[in-house]
Amino acid sequence: MFNKFVFYDTETTGIHKDFSQIIQCGSILTDSNFTNLDEQNIGSSPLPWIIPQPRAMLTNKKINQFKSNTSHYQMMKEIQHKWKEWAIDEPSVFITYNGHAFDEELIRRQLWCNLLEPYITNTNGNGRLDLMLMIHNIASFFSDEISIPFFEGGPSYSIKLEHLASEHGIDVSDAHDAISDCKFMIGLCKKIKKELPEVFESFINISTKDGIKNLLYSEEFLALGEVHRRHAFQYPVVICGADNSRPNDICFYDLSFDPDEILDLDFTEINKMIQGGGRDLPLKKYKINKTIPVCSSKYLNKKDHFDIDHDELQRRAEIVKNNKDFQTKVSQAMEDRLMNFPEPDYVEGTIYSGGFPSYRDKDLMQEFHACEDVEHLVKISRNFEDDRYRILAERIICSNYDADIPSDVQERYLALTHERTQTDGKWGSIEKSLNDIEKLLNEKEDKEDQIILKATKEKLLSMKQ
């Protein structure tokens, strides 16, 4: 049982997880009744090699951060310090909206790029919940209790945070501000907990790996709900296998398919399903280290979500659970999957591929954060065992200090800023962004939009010099 929640949201320079930057992060700590205990609202200036995307700036409106005196390094240190402080006495659940796909990935990468601990939200007993994925389940099974807004009048749904907040009487005049979006999430959680207390508690429980495992191996079949292309899909499922080589990867069996027609398939056919994937197949792959939009079927208030009677679905679930041979074949097929992830070309993308820091490098990171002497910071950077941390340390040094930087470090830094600002790549292009701004200036008549676009143009032009 968790007694504290941390709601957080970010505003960024773009949507590419490796080459965009957080320029505002809002966080609110609450108790289990959603009483505000503390909050942090912090922003930073863009790093010299980060290209602000005009459409992103139109969305978040944070052009004031172009002239911020807070560095990105300082902002990320303060975020880490505050979050650790909030969770030091007892674990907290970190709650985002679409965070597992975006916000949390940026937070992790940018903590890591600043030589800070990237996994605060799921270590030391903390949990993590993507509220958007909970809404997937609610839209699929509980839309009578929690109204889901329609997209442009229907019949499809809109599950945008500001649309949901507006649907439930929450003022959305300041949408796309990080702190305001946190307040929207809190308002939604209050509503869900009031109308669906058991479902809400279930999702809080599955915010940890132990919690999701307890649900996966419970007696009742499970109700998996997804919103795909604005339409809700309902699946009755039961766990039927896992990848022992990748402990986070599990497989559900869709009980809409008669087990008598599937369970005796040979390994080749099962392997073909696992390799292929797809929404309409009886085997569905998920990761337990991210929110799965699933709850126990015992919480369903209606019995007509599926075309098959609940008693029959439960009977099928028992058949799948008791067929160890089928589970073995599914698990083996999960392990045999071809996982062809290309090696990252740039250091920003190597957070998951390069391994964890050695104990020596961890100690050097702590020494680095405690030091303000440039000469000693450079000495620390040269002593990292993992060359990635030397590269990241040099970036921190050069973007936070002007004097006493050795020529070889300066040259590498100048090469980085030249590549990212004067050439076209995955990080974007100043010229393309400037062209985009000119088009948008002709399209947008709103005065505030014009101000934002002109400020972004000024920022981009300053980066070309």
C-alpha positions as CSV (number, residue, x, y, z in Angstrom):
1,M,0.0,0.0,0.0
2,F,1.5,3.3,-1.1
3,N,0.7,6.5,0.9
4,K,2.5,9.0,-1.4
5,F,2.2,9.9,-5.1
6,V,4.5,12.0,-7.2
7,F,2.7,13.4,-10.3
8,Y,5.1,14.8,-12.9
9,D,5.1,16.2,-16.4
10,T,7.6,17.7,-18.8
11,E,7.6,20.4,-21.5
12,T,10.3,19.8,-24.1
13,T,12.0,21.3,-27.2
14,G,10.7,18.5,-29.4
15,I,9.5,14.9,-29.6
16,H,12.7,12.9,-30.4
17,K,13.7,11.2,-27.1
18,D,17.4,11.3,-27.8
19,F,17.8,14.8,-29.2
20,S,15.1,16.8,-27.5
21,Q,15.5,18.5,-24.1
22,I,13.3,19.1,-21.1
23,I,12.9,22.8,-20.6
24,Q,10.3,22.6,-17.8
25,C,9.5,19.8,-15.3
26,G,6.6,20.1,-12.9
27,S,6.2,17.7,-10.0
28,I,3.6,17.6,-7.2
29,L,3.8,15.3,-4.2
30,T,0.5,14.2,-2.6
31,D,-0.7,11.9,0.0
32,S,-3.1,9.0,-0.8
33,N,-6.0,11.4,-0.6
34,F,-4.3,13.7,-3.1
35,T,-3.6,16.5,-0.6
36,N,-0.7,18.6,-2.0
37,L,2.3,18.1,0.3
38,D,5.0,19.8,-1.8
39,E,5.7,20.7,-5.4
40,Q,8.6,21.7,-7.7
41,N,8.3,23.8,-10.8
42,I,11.7,24.1,-12.5
43,G,12.9,25.0,-16.0
44,S,16.2,25.5,-17.8
45,S,17.6,27.1,-20.9
46,P,18.2,24.9,-24.0
47,L,21.7,23.5,-24.3
48,P,23.8,25.1,-27.0
49,W,23.4,22.1,-29.3
50,I,19.7,21.5,-28.9
51,I,17.4,22.8,-31.7
52,P,14.0,24.0,-30.4
53,Q,11.3,22.8,-32.7
54,P,8.8,25.5,-33.6
55,R,5.7,23.3,-33.3
56,A,6.8,22.1,-29.9
57,M,7.3,25.6,-28.7
58,L,3.8,26.6,-30.0
59,T,2.4,23.8,-27.9
60,N,4.3,24.5,-24.6
61,K,4.7,28.3,-25.1
62,K,7.9,28.2,-22.9
63,I,9.9,30.8,-24.8
64,N,10.9,32.4,-21.5
65,Q,13.2,29.5,-21.0
66,F,15.4,30.7,-23.9
67,K,16.8,33.3,-21.5
68,S,16.8,31.2,-18.3
69,N,19.8,31.5,-16.0
70,T,19.3,27.9,-14.8
71,S,21.4,25.4,-16.7
72,H,20.1,22.0,-17.8
73,Y,22.7,20.3,-15.5
74,Q,21.4,22.3,-12.5
75,M,17.8,21.6,-13.3
76,M,18.3,17.8,-13.5
77,K,20.3,17.8,-10.3
78,E,17.5,19.6,-8.5
79,I,14.9,17.3,-9.9
80,Q,16.8,14.3,-8.7
81,H,17.4,15.8,-5.3
82,K,13.7,16.7,-4.8
83,W,12.4,13.3,-5.9
84,K,14.8,11.5,-3.7
85,E,13.8,13.7,-0.8
86,W,10.2,13.0,-1.3
87,A,10.7,9.2,-1.4
88,I,13.4,8.9,1.3
89,D,11.1,7.9,4.2
90,E,8.8,5.6,2.3
91,P,8.4,4.6,-1.4
92,S,6.2,6.7,-3.7
93,V,4.3,6.0,-6.9
94,F,5.5,8.2,-9.8
95,I,2.5,9.0,-12.0
96,T,2.7,10.4,-15.6
97,Y,0.3,10.7,-18.5
98,N,1.8,8.9,-21.5
99,G,5.0,9.0,-19.5
100,H,6.2,5.4,-20.2
101,A,6.4,6.3,-23.9
102,F,7.8,9.8,-23.5
103,D,8.2,11.8,-20.3
104,E,9.9,9.1,-18.3
105,E,12.2,8.2,-21.2
106,L,13.3,11.8,-21.4
107,I,13.8,12.1,-17.6
108,R,15.9,8.9,-17.6
109,R,18.0,9.9,-20.5
110,Q,18.7,13.4,-19.2
111,L,19.5,12.3,-15.7
112,W,21.9,9.8,-17.2
113,C,23.4,12.3,-19.6
114,N,24.1,14.5,-16.5
115,L,25.8,11.5,-14.7
116,L,22.9,11.2,-12.3
117,E,20.9,8.1,-11.3
118,P,18.3,7.5,-14.1
119,Y,16.1,4.9,-12.4
120,I,14.6,6.8,-9.5
121,T,11.0,6.0,-10.4
122,N,11.4,2.2,-10.2
123,T,14.1,1.6,-7.6
124,N,14.1,1.6,-3.8
125,G,10.5,0.3,-3.7
126,N,9.1,3.1,-5.8
127,G,6.3,2.4,-8.3
128,R,5.5,3.9,-11.7
129,L,2.1,4.3,-13.3
130,D,1.1,5.6,-16.7
131,L,-2.3,7.1,-16.1
132,M,-3.0,7.2,-19.8
133,L,-2.8,3.4,-19.9
134,M,-5.1,3.2,-17.0
135,I,-7.6,5.3,-19.0
136,H,-7.3,2.7,-21.8
137,N,-8.7,0.1,-19.4
138,I,-11.4,2.5,-18.1
139,A,-12.5,3.5,-21.6
140,S,-12.8,-0.2,-22.5
141,F,-14.7,-1.4,-19.4
142,F,-15.8,1.5,-17.1
143,S,-17.0,4.3,-19.4
144,D,-20.3,4.4,-17.6
145,E,-18.6,5.3,-14.3
146,I,-15.9,7.6,-15.8
147,S,-17.1,9.5,-18.8
148,I,-14.6,9.5,-21.7
149,P,-14.9,12.4,-24.2
150,F,-15.6,11.8,-27.8
151,F,-13.3,13.0,-30.6
152,E,-15.0,15.6,-32.7
153,G,-18.5,14.5,-31.5
154,G,-17.9,10.8,-31.8
155,P,-18.2,7.9,-32.1
156,S,-14.5,7.5,-31.4
157,Y,-12.8,8.6,-28.2
158,S,-10.3,11.3,-27.3
159,I,-8.0,10.4,-24.4
160,K,-5.9,13.5,-24.5
161,L,-5.3,14.7,-21.0
162,E,-6.8,18.2,-21.4
163,H,-9.9,16.7,-23.0
164,L,-10.4,14.3,-20.1
165,A,-9.8,17.0,-17.6
166,S,-12.3,19.3,-19.3
167,E,-14.9,16.4,-19.5
168,H,-14.7,16.2,-15.7
169,G,-15.0,19.9,-15.0
170,I,-11.3,20.7,-14.5
171,D,-10.1,24.1,-15.8
172,V,-7.8,23.5,-18.7
173,S,-7.1,27.1,-19.7
174,D,-3.4,26.5,-18.9
175,A,-3.0,23.1,-20.6
176,H,0.6,22.1,-21.6
177,D,2.1,23.7,-18.6
178,A,3.9,21.0,-16.6
179,I,2.4,21.9,-13.2
180,S,-1.1,22.4,-14.7
181,D,-0.9,19.0,-16.3
182,C,0.0,17.5,-13.0
183,K,-3.1,19.1,-11.5
184,F,-5.2,17.6,-14.3
185,M,-3.8,14.2,-13.5
186,I,-4.6,14.7,-9.8
187,G,-8.1,15.7,-10.6
188,L,-8.6,12.6,-12.8
189,C,-7.2,10.3,-10.1
190,K,-9.6,11.8,-7.5
191,K,-12.5,11.1,-9.9
192,I,-11.3,7.5,-10.6
193,K,-10.7,6.7,-7.0
194,K,-14.1,8.0,-6.0
195,E,-16.1,6.1,-8.7
196,L,-13.9,3.0,-9.0
197,P,-11.9,2.6,-5.8
198,E,-11.0,-1.1,-6.3
199,V,-9.9,-0.5,-9.9
200,F,-7.8,2.5,-8.9
201,E,-6.2,0.6,-6.0
202,S,-5.5,-2.3,-8.4
203,F,-3.6,0.0,-10.8
204,I,-1.6,1.4,-7.9
205,N,-0.7,-2.1,-6.8
206,I,0.5,-3.1,-10.3
207,S,2.9,0.0,-10.4
208,T,5.6,-2.4,-9.2
209,K,6.9,-5.7,-10.7
210,D,5.8,-7.6,-7.7
211,G,2.4,-6.1,-7.9
212,I,1.8,-6.9,-11.5
213,K,3.1,-10.5,-10.9
214,N,0.5,-10.9,-8.1
215,L,-2.3,-9.9,-10.5
216,L,-1.0,-12.0,-13.4
217,Y,-1.1,-15.1,-11.3
218,S,-4.4,-14.4,-9.5
219,E,-7.3,-16.8,-9.8
220,E,-9.7,-14.8,-12.1
221,F,-9.1,-14.2,-15.7
222,L,-8.0,-10.7,-16.6
223,A,-9.7,-7.8,-18.5
224,L,-7.2,-6.2,-20.9
225,G,-8.5,-2.9,-22.5
226,E,-6.8,-0.8,-25.1
227,V,-7.6,2.3,-27.1
228,H,-6.3,2.0,-30.6
229,R,-7.0,4.7,-33.2
230,R,-9.6,6.2,-30.8
231,H,-11.6,3.0,-30.4
232,A,-11.7,0.8,-27.4
233,F,-10.9,-3.0,-27.6
234,Q,-11.6,-5.5,-24.9
235,Y,-9.7,-8.8,-24.4
236,P,-10.3,-11.5,-21.8
237,V,-6.7,-12.8,-21.1
238,V,-4.6,-15.0,-18.9
239,I,-0.8,-15.2,-18.7
240,C,0.5,-18.2,-20.7
241,G,4.3,-17.7,-20.8
242,A,7.3,-15.5,-20.2
243,D,10.8,-14.9,-21.7
244,N,13.2,-16.2,-19.1
245,S,16.1,-14.5,-20.8
246,R,14.2,-11.1,-20.7
247,P,12.4,-11.2,-17.4
248,N,10.2,-8.2,-18.2
249,D,8.6,-9.8,-21.2
250,I,5.4,-11.9,-20.8
251,C,2.7,-13.3,-23.0
252,F,-1.1,-13.3,-22.6
253,Y,-3.5,-15.8,-24.1
254,D,-6.7,-14.2,-25.5
255,L,-9.5,-16.3,-24.1
256,S,-11.8,-15.3,-27.0
257,F,-10.0,-18.1,-28.9
258,D,-11.1,-21.6,-27.9
259,P,-8.1,-23.3,-26.2
260,D,-9.1,-26.7,-27.8
261,E,-8.1,-25.2,-31.2
262,I,-4.8,-23.5,-30.1
263,L,-3.2,-25.4,-27.2
264,D,-2.2,-28.5,-29.2
265,L,-0.6,-26.5,-32.0
266,D,3.0,-27.5,-32.6
267,F,5.9,-25.3,-31.7
268,T,6.4,-24.0,-35.2
269,E,2.9,-22.5,-35.3
270,I,3.2,-21.0,-31.9
271,N,6.6,-19.5,-32.8
272,K,5.1,-18.0,-35.9
273,M,2.4,-16.2,-33.8
274,I,5.0,-14.9,-31.3
275,Q,7.3,-13.7,-34.1
276,G,4.5,-12.1,-35.9
277,G,2.5,-10.4,-33.2
278,G,-0.7,-8.6,-34.1
279,R,-3.9,-7.4,-32.4
280,D,-6.0,-10.2,-33.8
281,L,-3.9,-13.2,-32.7
282,P,-4.5,-15.3,-29.6
283,L,-1.0,-14.5,-28.2
284,K,-0.2,-11.0,-27.0
285,K,3.1,-9.8,-25.8
286,Y,3.6,-7.2,-23.0
287,K,6.2,-5.9,-20.6
288,I,5.7,-6.0,-16.8
289,N,8.1,-3.1,-16.3
290,K,5.5,-0.7,-17.9
291,T,1.9,-0.2,-17.0
292,I,-0.3,-2.8,-18.6
293,P,-3.9,-1.7,-19.1
294,V,-5.3,-4.7,-17.3
295,C,-7.4,-5.5,-14.2
296,S,-9.1,-8.5,-12.7
297,S,-12.4,-9.6,-14.3
298,K,-13.9,-9.6,-10.8
299,Y,-14.1,-5.8,-10.9
300,L,-16.2,-5.7,-14.1
301,N,-19.6,-4.3,-13.3
302,K,-21.2,-5.6,-16.5
303,K,-21.0,-9.1,-18.0
304,D,-21.5,-8.1,-21.6
305,H,-18.0,-6.7,-22.5
306,F,-17.1,-10.0,-24.2
307,D,-19.1,-12.2,-26.6
308,I,-18.5,-15.2,-24.3
309,D,-20.0,-15.8,-20.9
310,H,-17.7,-15.1,-17.9
311,D,-18.1,-18.7,-16.6
312,E,-16.9,-20.0,-19.9
313,L,-14.0,-17.6,-20.0
314,Q,-13.0,-18.7,-16.5
315,R,-13.2,-22.3,-17.6
316,R,-10.9,-21.6,-20.5
317,A,-8.5,-19.7,-18.3
318,E,-8.1,-22.7,-16.0
319,I,-7.4,-24.9,-19.1
320,V,-4.6,-22.6,-20.2
321,K,-3.2,-22.3,-16.7
322,N,-3.1,-26.0,-16.3
323,N,-1.5,-26.8,-19.6
324,K,2.2,-26.7,-18.7
325,D,3.3,-28.1,-22.1
326,F,1.6,-25.1,-23.9
327,Q,3.2,-22.6,-21.5
328,T,6.6,-24.2,-22.1
329,K,6.2,-23.8,-25.9
330,V,5.1,-20.2,-25.6
331,S,8.0,-19.4,-23.2
332,Q,10.5,-21.0,-25.6
333,A,9.1,-19.1,-28.5
334,M,9.4,-15.9,-26.5
335,E,13.0,-16.6,-25.8
336,D,13.7,-17.5,-29.5
337,R,12.5,-14.1,-30.8
338,L,14.8,-12.2,-33.0
339,M,15.5,-8.9,-31.3
340,N,17.3,-6.9,-33.9
341,F,17.9,-3.5,-32.2
342,P,20.4,-1.4,-34.2
343,E,23.4,-0.2,-32.2
344,P,22.9,3.5,-31.4
345,D,25.0,5.9,-33.4
346,Y,25.2,8.6,-30.7
347,V,26.0,8.5,-27.0
348,E,22.5,9.8,-26.1
349,G,21.0,6.6,-27.3
350,T,23.2,4.2,-25.4
351,I,21.6,4.4,-21.9
352,Y,20.2,0.9,-22.3
353,S,22.8,-0.7,-24.5
354,G,26.1,0.1,-22.8
355,G,25.6,-1.5,-19.4
356,F,25.6,0.0,-15.9
357,P,28.5,2.1,-14.5
358,S,31.2,0.3,-12.6
359,Y,31.5,1.1,-8.8
360,R,34.6,3.2,-9.7
361,D,32.6,5.3,-12.2
362,K,29.8,5.7,-9.7
363,D,32.2,7.0,-7.2
364,L,33.7,9.4,-9.7
365,M,30.2,10.7,-10.6
366,Q,29.6,11.5,-7.0
367,E,32.9,13.3,-6.8
368,F,32.1,15.2,-10.0
369,H,28.8,16.5,-8.6
370,A,30.5,17.7,-5.4
371,C,33.2,19.6,-7.3
372,E,33.2,23.1,-8.8
373,D,36.9,23.4,-9.8
374,V,37.2,23.0,-13.6
375,E,40.7,21.6,-13.5
376,H,39.6,18.8,-11.1
377,L,36.4,18.2,-13.1
378,V,38.5,17.6,-16.2
379,K,40.7,15.3,-14.2
380,I,37.7,13.3,-13.1
381,S,36.3,13.1,-16.6
382,R,39.6,11.6,-17.9
383,N,39.5,8.9,-15.3
384,F,36.1,7.4,-16.2
385,E,36.4,3.7,-17.2
386,D,33.5,4.0,-19.5
387,D,34.2,6.4,-22.3
388,R,30.6,7.4,-22.5
389,Y,30.8,9.1,-19.1
390,R,33.9,11.0,-20.2
391,I,32.0,12.4,-23.2
392,L,29.0,13.4,-21.1
393,A,31.2,14.9,-18.4
394,E,33.0,17.1,-21.0
395,R,29.7,18.4,-22.2
396,I,28.6,19.3,-18.7
397,I,32.0,21.1,-18.1
398,C,31.9,23.0,-21.4
399,S,28.3,24.1,-21.1
400,N,28.7,25.3,-17.5
401,Y,32.2,26.8,-17.4
402,D,34.1,29.2,-19.7
403,A,37.7,29.2,-18.4
404,D,40.5,26.7,-17.9
405,I,39.1,24.1,-20.3
406,P,41.9,22.1,-22.0
407,S,42.1,22.5,-25.8
408,D,41.3,18.9,-26.6
409,V,38.1,19.1,-24.6
410,Q,37.2,22.4,-26.2
411,E,37.8,21.0,-29.7
412,R,35.5,18.0,-29.0
413,Y,32.8,20.3,-27.7
414,L,33.0,22.7,-30.6
415,A,32.8,19.8,-33.0
416,L,29.6,18.6,-31.2
417,T,27.9,22.1,-31.4
418,H,29.0,22.5,-35.0
419,E,27.6,19.1,-36.0
420,R,24.3,19.6,-34.2
421,T,23.7,23.2,-35.3
422,Q,25.2,23.5,-38.7
423,T,24.3,20.1,-40.2
424,D,21.2,18.1,-40.8
425,G,20.6,14.9,-38.8
426,K,18.4,13.0,-36.4
427,W,18.6,16.0,-34.1
428,G,16.9,18.2,-36.7
429,S,18.1,21.1,-38.8
430,I,18.1,24.8,-38.0
431,E,17.4,25.6,-41.7
432,K,14.4,23.3,-41.8
433,S,13.1,24.8,-38.5
434,L,13.5,28.3,-39.8
435,N,11.6,27.3,-43.0
436,D,8.9,25.7,-40.9
437,I,8.6,29.0,-38.9
438,E,8.1,31.1,-42.0
439,K,5.2,28.8,-43.1
440,L,3.7,28.9,-39.6
441,L,4.0,32.7,-39.5
442,N,1.9,32.9,-42.6
443,E,-0.7,30.4,-41.3
444,K,-1.0,31.5,-37.6
445,E,-3.0,34.6,-37.0
446,D,-3.1,34.4,-33.2
447,K,-1.0,37.1,-31.6
448,E,0.6,34.8,-29.0
449,D,1.5,32.3,-31.7
450,Q,3.2,35.0,-33.7
451,I,5.2,36.1,-30.6
452,I,6.3,32.4,-29.9
453,L,7.3,31.8,-33.5
454,K,9.3,35.1,-33.7
455,A,11.1,34.3,-30.4
456,T,11.9,30.8,-31.6
457,K,13.2,32.2,-34.9
458,E,15.5,34.7,-33.0
459,K,16.8,31.8,-30.9
460,L,17.6,29.7,-33.9
461,L,19.3,32.5,-35.7
462,S,21.5,33.1,-32.7
463,M,22.6,29.5,-32.9
464,K,23.8,29.9,-36.5
465,Q,26.3,32.5,-35.6
